[in-house]
């Protein structure tokens, strides 16, 4: 059974990968898969708190504490993408030093995120860059290609020494219950495990496996001729732990950087949005400042939108937003697909009733262009358009939710939809 662990794990990973691709491409949306991606889930806990998000995140941490860093080889789409490349290239792997720079990368990125801004992490978070690349965002495509090239020459170097999520999970895996370890009495020091380890975490001469960088792919178990490698509760060894001075300095420095990054994230969240004009956002986004600082640009909401009015980050606004000149030109009254699709909480989880009472913009009629065709009156889902005593068509601003339906059906292009400062309940 042990020699089959790699095949079993790889089969499950490929099923999850294919299902994830189907969801990212908008064919159907397997919500549970995306709800357990580390960065979006962490963000949901800190910015759009819910018991469900907290429970999922807690289970995620417990899962890692029990089984180690298996997320990277089982659930992470970027990790599985790299594994596919390594299976195709079939080259011997080499030992990869555990570089301290990754702790500072992680401290900066998660510090800024905790402070309130996704400005940095959206360009390196493995889930986000994979989904943005698959949805043909330029930065996502470039990053995926670069990681692919890096994988060809350095295998899982991105996972072991760059990825901020991998760094956090690696630190947790150091104290996980189940670990990879070598039975020194059985080991032949043949180096088969070291040559086949994609993360370069095995020292066959010393018979040591670094569980911090080990992604639990189980390839070493399958390739060991003596079944000397095990996955489970490691037998206790009489080792006196003595932290090196360099490790203490690195830890203290990383914590300082984390604190500075959190403060920087708070300042970024307040100031950078001042350069952006007001824009129309999906229901549940609240306002431009929140959306700018919380959206990871994974583009799942864009694929989920049935009317295709959501557009990607662009020069006008560096987060997902509504463009009423695209698709079916209006936000469907009975639809909350973007809210259901968003894994990070940038678009809040709202009910259909809440969506139908949320003003996302404001419609205005140009009386000079209006020909009283009454199509807007007939099609307004909230009955916010009426005729006044002068026979003119007017919009009741207290009822309008800015869905754009009236503009869609206006025969004379007499209606414009304008952004508002903050989404409100009507």
N, C-alpha and C positions, 0 to 999 in steps of 0.2 A: 504493500500500500504506500510506503514512504516514497518509493521511486515514482509513483504516479501523482504525487502532490503537485509537481510542477505543471503537468498536463491538466489536472483538475482546476488549479488556480488560473492557468492561462485560458482555459475554455470559458470559465466564468467571466474573466476580464474581457474577453473578446465579445461575449454576449452583451455585457454592460456597455462596451465601447460602441458596438453597432446600434444598440438601443439609444445611446446618447446621441449618436450622429443623426438618427431618425428624428429625435426630439429637437436638436439644434436646427435641422433643416425644415422644421415645422410640419412634418408629415403627421406626427402625433406627438403629444407632449407627456413623457413619462415623469411626472412631477417628483415622485419620491427620489429618483436618481439625482436630480439637480438640488434637491433640498438637503442632501447630505454632502455637498461640496464644502470644504472647510471655510474658505474666505467668505462666500455669500452667507453661510450659516452664522459665522462669527459676527458679521455685520448686522444681520437680522436681530441678534441678541442685544447688541449695543445701541441700535438706532430705532428699531421697530419692535420693541420687546413684546414677546408673547410667551406663554407657558410652553406652547408646542416647540418654539424655537429653542428655548432654554433646555427642554427635555432632550431634543435632538442633539444639541451641541454637547450636553452632558454625556449622552450615550456615545457620541463620537469619541470623546476623551476617554471614557471608560473602555471602549473597544480598543483604543490604542494602548492604554495601560495594560490591558490583558494580552493582546496579541502582537503588539509592536507596530511597526510602520508598514502595515500591510495595505493601507489605503493607497499608497503610491503605486502598487503593482496590481491592484484590484479595482479601484474605483476612480482614480484620477485619469481623465481622458488624455492628458498630456503625457502621463507616465506610460500608458498603454501604447500611445503613438510612438514613443521612443522605443518601446520593447519590440514593436513590429519592425522598426528600422534595424534593430540589432539582430533580429531573427533573419532578416533578409541579407544583411552584410556578412554575418557569420565570421567575425574576426575575433581573435583572442583578446581577452580583456587584460587590463593591467591595474596594479594597485593605485588607488587614488588617495592622495593625502587629504586629511580632514582639515580644510583651511578655515581659519578663524574669521575670515572676512564675511562668511555667510551669516554669522551672528549679528554683525553690524548691519548687513543688508536687511535682515529680518527685523531688527530693532527699529530701523528707520521706517520701513514700509508699514509694519503693523502699528508703530507708534503714531505715524501720521493718520492711519486709518482709525485708530482708537480716538484720536483727537477730533476726527470728524470729516476727513477728506479721503476720497479714493483716488486723488490726483496721481499718486505714484504707483500704487499697487495694481491698478488696472492694466499696467503695461508689463507686468511680470508675473502676476498670479497665474498659475498653470491652467486652472479652469477657465478664467476669463480670456486669456490670450488664445486658447484653443477654440472656444466658441466664437470669438470675434473673428478669428482667422477662417473658420469654416463658413461663416456668414459673409466672407469676402470683404472684411474691413482691412484696409491697407496695412496698418500697423500690426494687426493680428497675423496677416499673411507673412509679412517680413519676419516677424518674431518666430513663427512656426518653422519657416524655412531655415533660419539661423540655428534654431535648436536642433533641427534635423541634421544639419551639417555638423554641428558640434557632436551629436550622437554618433555619427559615422566614425569620427576620429577619436572621441573621448568617452563613448558609451554614455552612461547615465551621469555625466559630470554636472549637468544642469540640476538634476535631482539632489545630488550629494553636496554641491558647493555653491549653488546659486539660489535655488527655489526657496522662498521664504516659508512656504507651507511645509516643505520637506524639513527645513531647519527646526521648526517648532515641533513637528511630529517626531523628529529624530531625538530631540531632547527628552520628550516623554518616553520614547522607546528605550532609553538608557535604563529606565527603572521598570520596564514592562515585566509582566509575569512570565510570559512565554518568550523565549529567546532562541536564537540560533547559536549552537555551540558545537565544538569538535571534541569527540572522545579521543583523548590523547593516547589511550592504550590501543585503540584500533587504527589510528591514522598512520598512513604510510609516507606522508609528506610528498605525495606524487605531484602536487600542485594542480591537479585537475579542477579542484574547486576554485582556486584562485584564477586560473585561466578562463573559467566560465562565469565568473561573478560579474554581472553588468555594472554594479556599483563600486567595484574595486575595493570591497571592504574586508577581504580575507587575506591574512598573512599565513600562508601554509607552513612556512619554516617555523614560525612561532606558534602555529596552531591556534590562531586567534581570529575571531570574527567581531568586527566592530558593529554592534547592534544599533548604534546611532545612525549610521549610513546604510545599513542593510534594509532593503525594501521588501524582504520576505517573498522573493520570487520563487524560492525553493529549487532553483536551477542547480545549486551546489549539491543538494541532496540527491537529485536525479543522476548527477555525474560522478558521485563518489563510488569507487569500485568496492570499497570495504564497508559501506553504510556507516561511516564514522561520524557523519554530520547529523545532528538531531535538532528538532524544533520542539521546544517544550520548556519545562521548568529546569533551569540549569542547576546541576548539583553544586552545592556550596564549596567554595575553595578558600583556603586559608591565605587570603590576600589582604594585606594591610593597606588601606587606601590612604594615600598621602597626596593631596592636590598640589600640583606644581605651581610655582609662583606665577608662571606665565598664564596658567588657566585662571587663577584668581584675578589677575589684572584684566584678562579678557572679559571675564564675567562682570566685573565692576564697571569696566569701560562700556560694555554693551548696555548695561542698565542705565548708565548716564545718558548714552545716546538715545535710548528708549524714552526717557523722560523729556529730553529736548525735542524729540520727534513728536511726542504727544502734544506738547505746547505749540509746536510748529503747525501741526494738523489743525488745531483750534484756530490759529491765526489765518491759515490758508482758507479754512471754511468760511471765515468772516469776510476776507478781503478780495479773494480772486474773482468772486462772482460779480463784484462791482463793475467789472469791465464788460459784463454781458447784459444785453438788453432783455426785456421781458419777452417770453415766448410761450406758446401754448404747449401744455404738458398733458400726459395721460392722466385720467382720473386716479387720485390717490398719491400723486407726486407732491402735492402741497404747494411748493413754490420753486422758483428757479434755483435758489441757493441750495435748498435741500437736494434737489435732483442732480445738480451739478456735482455736489460733493458726495453723493451716495451711489450714483449709477456706475456700475462696473463696465458698461458697454459690452455686455455679453450678447446682446441683441436677441435674446429669447422672446422678449415681448414683441419685437418687430415681426418675427416669424409667426407668433401666435395671433397677431391682429388680423381678423377676418377681412377688414376693409382696407388693409395695407396703407393706412394713413400715418403710421409711425415711421420715422426715418432715423438713420444712424447719426452718431456724432459728426458734426461738420463745422465749417468756419462760423456758421451762424450761432451754433450752440454745441458745446463739447459734451453732450450727453444725448440720449434718446429723447425725441420730442415729436410733436404732431405737426404735420404739414398738410393742410387742407387742400393743397393743389395736387396731392398724390392719391392714388388708389380710388376708392369710392367716395372720397371727399368729405366724409362725415363720420363721426364717432357713433357706432351703433348703440341705441338706447338700451337694448337688452343684452349687452355684452360686457363681461369683466375679464376677458381672456388675458389681457396684459397684466392685470393684478394677480391672476392665478399663476402666470408664467414667471414673474419676477422672483428670483430666488434670494435676492439680497435685501429686500425691503425698501429699495429706492422707490418703487411703486408699492404703496401699502396694500395689504390684503384687505379688500373691502367687499361688502356684500353687494348684490345687484341693487337692492333698495338704496344703499348708501351712494352707489354710483349714480343712480337716477336722480339723486338730490344734490349732486356735487357740481357746482359751477366751475368749469375749466376755462371759460372764455366768455365773451359777450358779443352778441350779434347786434348790428346796427343797420338800419334801412336807409338807403339814399332815396329820399322822396322824389327827387327829380327823375330818377331812372325807373322807379316803381310804376308799373302799369296796372296795378290792382288785379293781377291774375289769380291771386288767392291760393296759389300752390303752396306757399309758405305756411299759410293758416291750416290748410288741409293736412300737411305733413309734419307739423311741429309736434313732437312726442309729449311735450309738457304743456301744451296749449298756452304758450306764452305770447302768441301773436293774435291781435284782435284788430277791429276796425273802430276808429273813434267817431265822435259825433260829426266830424267833417267828411267822413267817408274815406279817411286815409288809413292805410295799414300801419300799425304801430307795434312795437315790441314792449312787453311788460318786463322791465329790467329785473323786477323782483323774482320772476319765475324762470327767466332764460338761464340755461345751463351751458350755452356755447357749444353745443354738440355739432353744429354746422349743417344739420339736416335741412334747415330752411334755405341756406345758401346753395345746397346741392340741387334743390328743386326750383329755385328761382329762375324764371325764363329770361330775365332781363339783366342779370348780373347786378342787381340792385342791393344785394346784402353783402356786407363784409363782417368777418369774425376777427375780433381784436383780443389780444392777450390781456390778462389781468395780473395784478401783483401776487395774489394768493388765492388758491382754490377755496371756495366757500360752500357751505350747505345752504340750499334755498328752501 
